[in-house]
Amino acid sequence: MQQLTQEYLDSCSRSDGFIMRGENMTRIETFVDAAFAFAMTMLIISVDEIPNSAESLFVSLRDIPAFLASAANIGLIWYWHSTFSRRFGLQDSRTTMLSFALVMLMLIFIYPLKLVFMGLFAWLSSGYLSPGLETMHIDELSNLFVYFGLGFFSYGLIGYFLIKNALRFKTELRLTEFEIYQVKSDTINWVVIILVSIGSIILAKFLSGMWITLAGFIYSFLFISGWLITKLRDKQFSKK
């Protein structure tokens, strides 16, 4: 990869302190966008049948919270990859391979993702929400959390290696000191995702009874860790 010229960098827009080196959509980003749109479609068509009465319509509406939560997670992953593409504009073989792996991961784990959220809302509402969810045996729930954890673990690895790959081209991309610092600190978030996923898998395998739900609730730690890492990162950089 050839080093970007200063003239090109000056022509790029800025956002959150980053130079948007990949504002023009690449074939990789176009493919990923289409795949994520298809994943959203898979969520919608997962409904068993079209409601044919007011009663069945109101029953199907109880699935909306699980759908929205699943769609929000997919949307966040898509948004991160879109932001990554705009910041770096990479089209090397590793970025292509990892982006393709991300797409495959989403298509494979789209239904386990929704099933987990259906279970969450059914549990929170004492079965009122997600009425189509069948009661799961404790072993089935354990296997679901393990399967879900493996998916999240894979997602963390893909994000981590995409970031590390971008740092390989810091000279060619002419990353600023701020950008390098931010990107390096982002790797911490991905390590936390990987560790939380491993923790969830361990809890799912060794806990029993209602305690097994901790294998799902452990993911709420990611909201806290993400906020703390961002605050500490900004504070440390301001001291430089």
C-alpha positions in Angstrom: 0.0 0.0 0.0 1.3 3.4 -1.0 1.5 6.2 1.6 -1.4 8.6 1.4 -0.5 12.1 0.2 -1.0 15.2 2.4 -3.2 16.6 -0.4 -5.5 13.7 -0.2 -5.7 13.9 3.6 -6.5 17.6 3.4 -9.4 16.8 1.1 -11.0 14.3 3.6 -13.5 15.3 6.2 -13.0 15.0 9.9 -15.2 13.3 12.5 -14.4 12.7 16.3 -10.8 13.7 15.7 -10.3 11.1 12.9 -9.6 11.8 9.2 -12.2 10.0 7.1 -9.9 8.3 4.7 -12.5 5.9 3.2 -15.5 8.1 2.6 -16.0 6.7 -0.9 -17.7 3.3 -0.4 -15.4 0.3 -1.2 -16.6 -3.0 -2.6 -15.9 -4.5 0.8 -18.2 -2.0 2.6 -20.9 -2.4 -0.1 -20.9 -6.1 0.4 -21.0 -5.8 4.2 -23.9 -3.3 4.0 -25.9 -5.7 1.8 -25.2 -8.6 4.0 -26.3 -6.8 7.2 -29.5 -5.6 5.4 -30.1 -9.3 4.6 -29.6 -10.2 8.2 -32.2 -7.6 9.2 -34.6 -9.2 6.7 -33.9 -12.6 8.2 -35.1 -11.3 11.6 -38.3 -10.0 10.1 -39.2 -13.1 8.1 -38.5 -15.3 11.1 -42.1 -14.7 12.1 -44.0 -17.9 11.7 -46.9 -16.5 9.7 -48.7 -13.3 8.8 -51.4 -12.4 11.4 -54.9 -13.1 9.9 -56.9 -11.6 12.8 -56.7 -8.7 15.3 -56.0 -11.2 18.1 -53.1 -12.8 16.3 -51.8 -9.4 15.4 -51.7 -8.3 19.0 -50.0 -11.5 20.0 -47.3 -11.1 17.4 -46.7 -7.5 18.6 -45.3 -9.0 21.8 -42.3 -10.1 19.8 -41.4 -6.5 19.0 -39.1 -6.0 22.0 -37.0 -9.0 21.1 -36.9 -8.0 17.5 -35.8 -4.4 18.3 -33.1 -5.6 20.8 -31.7 -8.0 18.2 -31.9 -5.4 15.4 -30.2 -2.9 17.7 -27.2 -5.3 18.3 -26.9 -6.0 14.6 -27.1 -2.2 13.9 -24.3 -1.5 16.4 -22.0 -4.0 14.8 -22.8 -2.6 11.3 -22.2 0.9 12.6 -18.8 0.0 14.0 -17.7 -1.6 10.8 -19.0 1.4 8.8 -17.1 3.8 11.0 -14.0 1.6 10.7 -14.2 1.6 6.9 -14.7 5.4 6.8 -11.7 6.0 9.1 -9.2 3.8 7.3 -10.6 2.9 3.9 -8.5 -0.3 3.8 -9.0 -2.9 1.1 -6.1 -5.3 1.8 -6.5 -9.0 2.0 -6.8 -9.2 5.8 -9.5 -6.6 6.0 -11.4 -8.4 3.2 -11.1 -11.7 4.9 -12.0 -10.4 8.4 -15.0 -8.5 6.9 -16.2 -11.6 5.2 -15.8 -13.5 8.4 -17.9 -10.9 10.2 -20.7 -11.2 7.6 -20.7 -15.0 7.9 -20.8 -14.7 11.7 -23.9 -12.5 11.6 -25.7 -14.8 9.3 -25.0 -17.8 11.4 -25.8 -16.2 14.8 -28.8 -14.1 13.8 -31.3 -16.6 15.2 -29.4 -17.5 18.4 -29.2 -13.7 19.0 -33.0 -13.3 18.7 -33.6 -16.4 20.7 -31.6 -15.1 23.6 -33.5 -11.8 23.6 -36.8 -13.6 23.3 -35.9 -15.6 26.4 -34.8 -12.4 28.2 -38.1 -10.6 27.6 -40.2 -13.7 28.3 -38.4 -14.0 31.6 -38.8 -10.3 32.5 -42.5 -10.3 31.6 -43.3 -13.7 33.2 -44.0 -15.1 29.7 -46.2 -12.3 28.4 -43.6 -11.1 25.8 -42.2 -13.4 23.2 -45.3 -15.8 23.5 -43.9 -18.1 20.7 -40.9 -19.1 22.8 -41.1 -22.7 23.9 -40.0 -23.6 27.4 -36.3 -24.7 27.4 -34.8 -27.3 29.6 -31.8 -26.2 31.7 -29.4 -28.1 29.4 -30.9 -26.4 26.3 -30.5 -23.0 28.0 -26.9 -23.9 28.9 -26.1 -24.9 25.3 -27.8 -21.7 24.0 -25.6 -19.5 26.1 -22.5 -21.5 25.1 -23.4 -21.1 21.4 -24.2 -17.4 21.9 -20.9 -16.9 23.8 -18.9 -18.5 21.0 -20.5 -16.1 18.6 -19.7 -13.1 20.7 -16.2 -14.4 21.3 -15.7 -14.7 17.5 -17.0 -11.2 17.1 -14.5 -9.9 19.6 -11.6 -11.6 17.8 -12.7 -10.2 14.4 -12.9 -6.7 15.8 -9.6 -7.0 17.6 -7.8 -8.2 14.5 -9.4 -5.5 12.3 -8.0 -2.9 14.6 -4.6 -4.5 14.8 -4.5 -4.7 11.1 -5.3 -1.0 10.7 -2.3 -0.3 13.0 -0.1 -2.2 10.6 -0.7 0.6 8.1 -0.2 3.5 10.4 2.6 4.9 8.3 0.9 4.4 5.0 -2.3 5.9 6.3 -0.4 8.7 8.1 -2.3 8.2 11.3 -2.0 11.1 13.7 -0.8 10.7 17.3 -4.4 11.1 18.5 -5.7 8.4 16.0 -3.0 5.9 17.0 -3.8 6.5 20.7 -7.5 6.1 20.2 -7.1 2.9 18.0 -4.7 1.3 20.5 -7.1 2.0 23.3 -10.0 0.5 21.3 -8.2 -2.9 21.4 -9.0 -2.9 25.2 -12.7 -2.9 24.4 -12.3 -5.9 22.1 -10.2 -7.8 24.7 -13.0 -7.1 27.3 -15.6 -8.5 24.8 -13.5 -11.6 24.4 -13.0 -12.1 28.1 -16.7 -11.5 28.9 -17.7 -14.1 26.3 -15.3 -16.6 27.8 -16.8 -15.9 31.2 -20.3 -16.4 29.9 -19.4 -19.7 28.4 -17.8 -20.9 31.7 -20.9 -19.7 33.7 -23.2 -21.5 31.3 -21.3 -24.8 31.7 -20.9 -24.8 35.5 -23.9 -23.0 36.9 -27.3 -24.7 37.4 -30.9 -23.6 38.1 -31.8 -20.0 37.9 -28.1 -19.1 38.4 -27.5 -20.0 34.8 -29.1 -16.7 33.8 -25.9 -15.0 35.0 -24.3 -16.3 31.8 -26.6 -13.9 29.9 -26.6 -10.9 32.3 -22.8 -10.8 32.4 -22.9 -9.1 29.0 -24.4 -6.0 30.7 -20.9 -5.4 32.0 -19.9 -4.4 28.5 -21.9 -1.2 28.9 -20.0 -0.3 32.0 -16.6 -1.2 30.7 -17.2 0.7 27.5 -18.1 3.8 29.4 -15.1 3.5 31.8 -12.6 2.9 29.0 -13.8 5.9 27.1 -13.6 8.2 30.1 -10.2 6.9 31.1 -8.9 7.2 27.5 -10.0 10.8 27.1 -8.6 11.7 30.5 -5.2 10.1 29.8 -4.9 11.7 26.4 -5.7 15.1 27.7 -2.7 14.8 30.1 -0.3 14.3 27.2 
